[in-house]
Amino acid sequence: MSGVPPARDQGAIRKVLLVILAAGLLGTLAELVLLEHTEGIWQKAPLALLAGGLVSLGWHRIRPGRTALTAVRLVMILVLAGGPAGLLLHYRGNVEFELEMHPGASGLGLFWEAIRGATPALAPGTMMLFGALGLLYTFGDPGSGAKG
């Protein structure tokens, strides 16, 4: 036994990953729109990445092929990279707010308040999850001509 599921099982797994990923991207996009996460380019960036993820997945689903697969992979790499960038931006914003409220704050106390601040500092981590799921979805795509 090679430990690799048969092709029909891989196809079923990929379809489930696609549904989970599309639901997550759409739900998060809707949430950010409802929260009016649209102030400046840095707040609009995750909206564009999430929408780009949905568009690339839709393209790949409707017209599978190397070009669409490459587009999905590139967008998912950008979505994945958006996570750490968002974590840093959220955390920095919370630090700035805490320092305005408590100018003498520092060290672990400042970190603790910033990580629990009004802006959800860890929320952008979902972007890393979506990017990883998207890349996993592309693994073994029948149209890629390769197993990964």
C-alpha angles and dihedrals in degrees: 000000000000096000091235114121117240116268093258090054091047089053091051092048091050091051091052090048089050093052093046092047095046091048091050094047093047094044093049092046090052091048093052092048091050090049088051091237089174107106107126132334096295092059092045093050096078090048089055092045093049092046090046089052092053093046094048092047091048091049091049092047094049098038109018117195144112095288094051091043091052090049091053091049094048093047091047091052088053091047089050091050090048090066099068090040090054092045090054094046094048092046093047091049091052092048091052091050093048092049090052090051095040110020094185095053116124145145123018093347092057091045092051093050092045095049089051094040131131092271107066099245096194098041094094087064086083087070089062090051092050092048092050092047090049092052090046089052090058093051111113094003107177091223095054096075088226139070098251 
